[in-house]
Amino acid sequence: MADGIETGTSKADLNSVRRPAATYPAATGDLTLTGSPKTPRRRANSENNKLQPRDRPAHEWYRFVLSFPPHLVRDYLRRFGIKVGQCVLDPFCGTGTTLVECKKAGISSVGIEANQMAWFASQVKVDWSPDPDALVEHALRVADEALAELKAQGIRDDVCLHLRIDDGDTNHLRTLAPEEARLLLTNSISPLPLHKTLVLLDSLRRRRDQRFDAHERLALAKALVQSISNLEFGPEVGVSPAKADAAVLVPWLQAIRAMADDLRALGRMDDCPSFVYHADAREMLRFIRPKSIDAVITSPPYPNEKDYTRTTRLESVLLGFIRDKRDLRALKRGLVRSNTRGVYKNDDDDQWIANHPVIQQIAEAIEARRIELGKTSGFERLYGKVTKLYFGGMARHLENLRTVLRPGAHLAYVVGDQASYLRVMIRTGQLLADIAQSLGYELIGIDLFRTRLATATKEQLREEVVVLRWPGTTGAGQVGSRSSPKLRQVCSGSTKCLQPE
């Protein structure tokens, strides 16, 4: 082994990296399922999206800033009475929150995710098979090799003392291929940290061990987002002032050691199966058996202008999941349309809600508002279209889902109201509930999960859990053909669903 990282990063440091301490509020309250859109009891809003200390194992390996919290999954597993021997599906599994919680409870699970970076993260987070000590030892060997190469180039992996190459001497730094670099948010990572990251990736490739490769790469993805890059989340992804340098090896090894600490406890529970498919949630019949799913707990995208592929863009490119614009387009085509940057000419999911009067009225209201305000950009012209595509895609998903559900299966969909499109309110939960009822699902209730501040209106928007039951027979007509009178009353005329706030 090499002598270790200099200037504050020694061999001793590598062997003693520990997860930083953190404190979170204790859980209070409970969720209650009711037949009413109102929930009498719920957790304090400030605690609803916290990652509690007991939840950190596996969940903390990599997660989105907007991930829903593990306690929500536990609440609905308990409410639905899901037990060992049954199977839970998360068709929009993201970074695997539902899958990890099911595995911890000994419950089999299946996940579907179209974003390859998130799919990869979910796969790793439910793989508790690596030997923790061997994982750390292998990572230390990789780090030593990368360090030796950096030292030979006169580069130290330490920013505390600002000992690095001259700012202007960047000719010999490694860079991404031009087509890869163009995919990144501008200045999302500075040249020197990028160079050191590419050196580490090369060391990982040379010393690749199939037992640890996926976990080591996920640890790098976490370090990239949290400390190596210039990214910030608030909750939108953005770029902070560029850092001249950032440590790479130490935060990566910290993430590795955190994984190893978790694996020492989680490895004993690795027998419970969890499968994750890189696929489109609207086309699940190819790989999930009919009548095999007992419950669904998920959070699909919301209809807004958030391009979810930007959230994972840096790590997706550096880990090789996206290499050019063609790869990016392929990724976006596999997603339910929820923002105008993911709309394509031949998209036709809107046909699934062509007979839903309320959604058609909302789209018309958005277009009327656009004309009234004189908005003429290409993206703004698509606001009404993407609204219809979103709900059509969700209708298509719910229609396909019926085949894989056992009779009596329960479903929980975490969704949020939106006013992103020219401040026209979209009551997402109510609309999805109505679509589901049109397809033969029973509505158990719409539970308030939390509220959040709308960027445009500065008002509190509801995030809700739409709770459904599948009775086992379809017996339903077209989507929207029997839109509920209550919903038509809530979402018609001059109501907030249709009018600008």
C-alpha positions in Angstrom: 0.0 0.0 0.0 1.2 3.5 -0.7 2.3 5.9 2.1 -1.1 7.6 2.1 -2.6 10.9 1.2 -0.5 13.8 2.2 -1.3 17.2 3.7 -4.0 16.1 6.1 -5.1 13.0 4.3 -2.9 10.2 5.6 -3.2 6.5 5.6 -4.5 6.8 9.2 -7.1 9.2 8.0 -8.2 6.7 5.3 -8.7 4.0 7.9 -10.7 6.2 10.3 -13.2 8.0 8.0 -16.5 7.8 9.7 -20.0 9.0 8.9 -20.6 12.6 10.1 -22.9 12.8 13.1 -26.4 14.1 12.5 -29.4 14.7 14.7 -33.0 14.7 13.5 -36.3 15.3 15.3 -37.9 12.2 16.8 -41.0 10.9 15.0 -44.3 12.0 16.3 -47.9 11.4 15.4 -49.2 9.1 12.8 -50.9 8.8 9.5 -54.6 7.9 9.3 -56.4 6.4 6.3 -59.9 7.7 6.0 -62.6 7.8 3.4 -62.3 11.6 3.4 -59.7 13.8 1.6 -58.9 15.2 5.1 -56.6 13.4 7.5 -57.4 14.0 11.2 -53.9 13.1 12.5 -50.5 13.4 10.8 -46.9 14.1 11.6 -45.7 17.6 12.0 -45.1 19.1 8.6 -41.4 19.9 9.4 -40.8 16.2 10.2 -42.6 14.7 7.3 -39.6 14.5 4.9 -36.8 14.0 7.4 -34.5 11.0 7.2 -34.6 9.8 10.8 -31.5 8.4 12.5 -32.8 4.8 12.4 -33.5 5.1 8.7 -30.0 6.1 7.6 -28.7 2.5 6.9 -29.0 1.9 3.1 -31.3 4.9 2.5 -28.4 7.3 3.0 -26.2 5.6 0.5 -27.7 7.9 -2.2 -31.0 9.7 -2.3 -32.8 12.5 -4.0 -33.4 15.7 -2.1 -37.2 15.3 -2.9 -37.3 11.6 -1.9 -40.3 10.7 0.3 -39.3 9.5 3.7 -39.0 5.9 4.8 -41.5 6.3 7.7 -44.2 6.9 5.1 -43.6 3.5 3.6 -43.7 1.8 7.0 -47.0 3.6 7.8 -48.7 2.3 4.7 -47.3 -1.2 5.0 -48.8 -1.4 8.4 -52.2 0.2 7.3 -52.4 -2.2 4.4 -51.5 -5.2 6.6 -48.7 -6.3 4.4 -46.8 -9.3 5.8 -43.9 -11.6 4.9 -44.8 -13.7 1.9 -46.6 -10.9 0.1 -45.1 -8.6 -2.6 -45.0 -4.8 -2.9 -44.5 -2.9 -6.1 -43.1 0.6 -6.6 -43.5 1.4 -10.3 -41.7 4.8 -9.9 -39.1 3.5 -7.5 -36.6 6.4 -7.8 -33.7 5.7 -5.4 -35.4 2.7 -3.8 -37.1 4.0 -0.6 -40.0 1.6 -0.8 -37.8 -1.3 -1.8 -35.3 -0.8 1.1 -38.1 -0.5 3.6 -39.7 -3.7 2.4 -36.4 -5.5 2.5 -35.8 -4.4 6.1 -39.3 -5.7 7.0 -38.7 -9.0 5.2 -41.2 -8.3 2.5 -40.6 -9.1 -1.1 -40.6 -6.1 -3.5 -40.4 -5.1 -7.1 -39.3 -1.8 -8.4 -39.5 -0.1 -11.9 -37.4 2.9 -12.8 -36.7 4.5 -16.2 -33.9 6.8 -15.0 -30.8 4.5 -15.3 -28.9 6.3 -12.5 -31.8 6.0 -10.1 -32.4 2.3 -11.2 -28.7 1.6 -10.5 -28.9 3.2 -7.1 -32.0 1.2 -6.2 -30.3 -2.0 -7.3 -27.3 -1.3 -5.1 -29.3 -0.2 -2.1 -31.1 -3.6 -1.9 -27.9 -5.6 -2.4 -26.6 -6.3 1.1 -24.3 -9.2 0.1 -20.8 -7.6 0.0 -18.5 -8.4 2.9 -18.0 -5.0 4.6 -14.4 -5.5 5.6 -13.4 -6.7 2.2 -15.2 -3.8 0.6 -13.3 -1.2 2.7 -10.0 -3.0 2.0 -10.6 -3.0 -1.7 -11.6 0.6 -1.7 -8.4 1.6 0.2 -6.3 -0.2 -2.5 -8.1 1.7 -5.2 -7.7 5.0 -3.4 -3.9 4.4 -2.9 -3.5 3.7 -6.6 -5.4 6.9 -7.5 -3.4 8.8 -5.0 -0.1 7.6 -6.4 -1.1 8.8 -9.9 -2.2 12.2 -8.6 1.1 12.6 -6.6 3.1 11.8 -9.7 1.3 14.7 -11.4 2.0 17.0 -8.5 -1.6 17.1 -7.4 -2.7 16.6 -3.8 -6.2 15.6 -2.8 -6.5 18.2 -0.1 -8.0 21.6 -0.3 -7.5 22.7 3.3 -4.0 24.1 2.7 -4.7 25.0 -1.0 -1.7 23.0 -2.1 -2.5 22.2 -5.7 -1.3 22.9 -9.2 -1.3 26.4 -10.5 -4.7 27.6 -11.5 -3.6 28.2 -15.0 -1.8 24.9 -15.5 -4.7 22.8 -16.7 -3.4 21.5 -20.0 -2.7 18.0 -18.6 -5.9 17.6 -16.7 -8.3 14.9 -17.9 -11.6 16.0 -19.3 -14.8 14.5 -20.6 -15.4 13.9 -24.3 -17.1 17.1 -25.8 -20.4 15.4 -26.3 -20.4 14.3 -22.6 -19.3 17.7 -21.3 -22.2 19.4 -23.2 -24.7 17.3 -21.2 -23.6 18.8 -17.9 -25.0 21.8 -16.2 -22.5 24.6 -16.8 -19.8 24.7 -14.1 -21.4 21.8 -12.2 -17.9 20.5 -11.5 -14.6 22.3 -11.6 -11.7 21.1 -13.8 -9.4 19.9 -11.0 -12.1 17.9 -9.0 -13.2 16.5 -12.4 -9.7 15.4 -13.2 -9.3 13.7 -9.8 -12.7 12.0 -10.2 -11.7 10.6 -13.6 -8.4 9.3 -12.1 -10.4 7.5 -9.4 -12.8 6.1 -12.0 -9.8 4.7 -14.0 -8.4 3.1 -10.8 -11.8 1.5 -10.2 -11.9 0.1 -13.7 -8.3 -1.3 -13.4 -9.0 -2.9 -10.0 -12.6 -3.8 -10.7 -13.9 -6.5 -8.4 -17.4 -7.6 -9.3 -18.3 -8.1 -5.6 -17.8 -4.4 -4.9 -17.9 -2.5 -8.2 -21.5 -1.3 -8.0 -21.3 -0.2 -4.3 -18.0 1.7 -5.0 -19.5 3.5 -7.9 -22.6 4.5 -6.0 -20.4 5.8 -3.2 -18.7 8.0 -5.8 -22.1 9.2 -7.1 -23.0 10.3 -3.5 -19.7 12.0 -3.0 -20.0 13.8 -6.3 -23.4 15.3 -5.4 -22.6 16.1 -1.8 -19.1 17.6 -1.8 -17.0 17.1 -5.0 -19.2 19.1 -7.4 -20.5 22.6 -7.4 -24.2 21.4 -7.3 -26.7 22.7 -4.8 -30.3 21.7 -4.2 -32.9 24.1 -2.9 -34.8 21.9 -3.8 -34.2 22.7 -7.5 -30.8 21.6 -8.8 -28.5 24.6 -9.3 -24.9 25.5 -9.4 -23.1 27.3 -6.6 -20.0 29.5 -7.1 -17.3 27.3 -8.6 -14.7 25.7 -6.2 -11.1 25.8 -7.5 -10.6 22.4 -5.9 -12.3 19.8 -3.8 -11.2 16.5 -2.1 -12.3 13.4 -3.9 -10.8 10.4 -2.2 -11.7 11.1 1.4 -15.5 11.8 0.8 -15.6 8.7 -1.4 -14.0 6.6 1.3 -16.4 8.1 3.9 -19.3 6.9 1.8 -17.7 3.5 1.5 -17.2 3.2 5.3 -20.8 4.3 5.9 -21.9 1.5 3.6 -19.7 -1.0 5.4 -21.0 0.0 8.8 -24.6 -0.5 7.4 -23.7 -3.8 5.8 -22.5 -5.3 9.1 -26.1 -5.1 10.3 -28.1 -5.4 7.0 -26.2 -8.4 5.7 -28.1 -10.6 8.0 -31.4 -9.6 6.3 -30.2 -10.2 2.7 -32.3 -13.2 1.9 -35.5 -11.3 1.2 -35.8 -10.9 -2.6 -36.1 -7.4 -4.2 -36.0 -7.0 -8.0 -35.5 -3.7 -9.8 -36.3 -3.3 -13.5 -34.9 -0.6 -15.8 -38.2 0.1 -17.6 -41.2 2.3 -18.2 -43.9 2.2 -15.6 -46.5 2.4 -18.4 -45.3 -0.9 -19.8 -44.9 -3.3 -16.9 -46.8 -6.3 -18.3 -43.7 -7.7 -20.0 -41.9 -8.6 -16.7 -44.4 -8.7 -13.9 -46.7 -11.7 -13.5 -50.5 -11.2 -13.5 -52.1 -11.0 -10.1 -48.8 -11.1 -8.3 -48.8 -7.8 -6.5 -50.4 -7.3 -3.1 -49.7 -3.5 -2.6 -48.3 -0.5 -4.4 -46.5 2.3 -2.6 -45.0 4.9 -4.8 -44.5 8.6 -5.7 -44.7 9.3 -9.4 -43.5 12.6 -10.9 -45.7 15.6 -10.5 -46.9 17.8 -13.4 -44.5 20.7 -13.3 -41.4 22.2 -15.0 -38.9 20.2 -13.1 -36.6 18.2 -15.5 -35.9 15.2 -13.3 -33.0 14.1 -15.5 -31.1 17.3 -14.5 -31.1 16.1 -10.9 -28.9 13.1 -11.7 -27.1 14.5 -14.8 -23.6 14.8 -13.4 -23.3 11.3 -11.9 -25.2 9.8 -14.9 -22.6 11.1 -17.2 -19.5 10.3 -15.1 -20.7 6.8 -14.4 -21.4 6.2 -18.1 -25.2 5.9 -18.1 -25.5 8.9 -20.5 -22.9 9.6 -23.1 -24.6 11.8 -25.7 -27.9 13.6 -26.5 -29.2 10.4 -28.0 -28.9 8.6 -24.7 -30.6 11.6 -23.0 -33.5 11.5 -25.4 -33.9 7.7 -24.9 -34.0 8.3 -21.1 -36.6 11.0 -21.4 -38.8 9.0 -23.7 -39.1 6.3 -21.0 -40.5 8.8 -18.5 -44.1 9.8 -17.9 -44.3 13.3 -19.4 -44.3 15.8 -16.6 -42.4 18.8 -18.0 -42.1 20.4 -21.4 -38.4 19.5 -21.9 -39.5 15.9 -22.1 -42.3 16.3 -24.7 -41.8 14.8 -28.2 -43.7 15.2 -31.5 -45.1 11.7 -31.6 -46.2 11.6 -27.9 -49.9 10.5 -27.7 -50.6 9.6 -24.1 -53.1 12.4 -24.1 -55.5 10.1 -25.9 -56.0 8.2 -22.7 -57.8 11.2 -21.1 -59.5 12.6 -24.2 -62.9 12.0 -22.5 -62.0 13.5 -19.1 -63.7 16.8 -19.0 -61.9 18.4 -16.1 -58.4 17.7 -17.4 -59.4 19.1 -20.8 -60.8 22.2 -19.1 -57.6 22.7 -17.1 -55.5 22.4 -20.3 -57.7 24.9 -22.0 -57.5 27.3 -19.0 -53.7 27.1 -19.2 -53.7 27.9 -22.9 -56.1 30.8 -22.4 -53.9 32.1 -19.6 -50.8 31.9 -21.9 -52.5 33.9 -24.6 -53.8 36.4 -22.1 -50.2 37.0 -20.8 -48.7 37.0 -24.2 -46.4 34.1 -23.5 -44.9 32.8 -26.8 -41.9 30.6 -26.0 -41.9 27.1 -27.4 -42.0 25.7 -23.9 -44.9 27.8 -22.7 -46.9 26.8 -25.8 -46.6 23.2 -24.5 -47.9 23.8 -21.0 -51.5 22.6 -21.8 -50.2 19.7 -23.9 -47.9 18.4 -21.2 -50.7 18.6 -18.6 -52.8 16.2 -20.8 -49.8 14.0 -21.5 -49.0 13.7 -17.8 -52.5 12.6 -16.8 -52.8 10.4 -19.9 -49.5 8.7 -19.0 -50.7 8.1 -15.5 -54.0 6.7 -16.8 -52.1 4.4 -19.1 -50.0 3.3 -16.2 -53.0 2.6 -14.0 -54.7 0.7 -16.7 -51.7 -1.6 -17.2 -51.3 -2.0 -13.5 -54.7 -3.7 -13.0 -53.4 -6.9 -14.6 -50.6 -7.4 -12.1 -52.6 -6.7 -9.0 -54.2 -9.3 -6.8 -57.9 -8.8 -6.0 -58.0 -6.6 -2.8 -54.6 -5.0 -3.4 -54.1 -1.6 -1.8 -52.3 1.3 -3.4 -50.7 4.5 -2.1 -49.7 7.3 -4.5 -47.8 10.2 -3.1 -48.5 13.3 -5.3 -48.7 17.0 -5.0 -50.9 19.9 -6.2 -49.2 22.1 -8.7 -49.4 25.7 -10.0 -46.3 25.7 -12.1 -48.1 26.3 -15.4 -48.9 30.1 -15.3 -50.3 29.7 -11.8 -53.3 27.6 -12.9 -53.9 25.2 -10.0 -53.8 21.5 -10.8 -55.2 19.3 -8.0 -53.1 16.3 -8.9 -54.4 13.9 -6.2 -58.1 14.5 -6.9 -57.6 14.1 -10.6 -55.6 10.9 -10.3 -58.2 9.5 -7.9 -60.9 10.3 -10.4 -59.0 8.6 -13.2 -58.4 5.5 -11.0 -62.1 5.3 -10.2 -62.9 5.5 -13.9 -60.7 2.4 -14.4 -62.5 0.4 -11.6 -60.3 1.2 -8.6 -62.0 2.1 -5.3 -61.0 5.3 -3.6 -60.3 4.8 0.1 -59.2 8.3 0.8 -56.8 11.2 0.0 -54.5 11.7 3.0 -52.6 15.0 3.6 -48.9 14.1 3.8 -47.5 17.6 4.1 -47.7 21.1 2.6 -45.0 23.0 0.8 -44.6 26.6 -0.3 -45.4 27.3 -3.9 -42.6 29.2 -5.6 -44.9 31.3 -7.8 -47.8 32.0 -5.5 -46.1 31.8 -2.1 -49.1 29.7 -1.0 -49.0 26.3 0.7 -49.7 23.5 -1.7 -50.9 20.1 -0.5 -48.9 16.9 -1.0 -51.2 14.0 -0.6 -51.4 10.2 -0.6 -54.1 8.9 -2.8 -55.2 5.6 -1.3 -56.9 3.1 -3.6 -58.1 -0.5 -3.6 -58.3 -2.9 -6.5 -61.5 -5.0 -6.2 -60.3 -7.5 -8.8 -62.6 -6.7 -11.8 -62.5 -3.9 -14.3 -66.0 -3.1 -15.2 -65.1 0.4 -16.1 -65.5 2.5 -19.2 -63.2 5.1 -20.7 -61.1 7.3 -18.5 -63.2 10.2 -17.5 -66.4 8.8 -18.8 -67.8 8.8 -15.3 -65.9 11.7 -13.8 -67.3 12.1 -10.3 -69.8 14.9 -9.7 -67.8 16.0 -6.7 -64.7 16.5 -8.8 -66.6 18.3 -11.5 -67.8 20.7 -8.8 -64.4 21.2 -7.3 -62.6 21.6 -10.6 -65.0 23.6 -12.8 -66.1 27.1 -13.5 -64.1 29.8 -11.7 -62.5 27.4 -9.1 -58.8 27.3 -8.2 -58.3 24.2 -10.3 -58.9 26.2 -13.5 -58.1 29.8 -12.6 -54.7 31.5 -12.0 -53.9 32.0 -8.3 
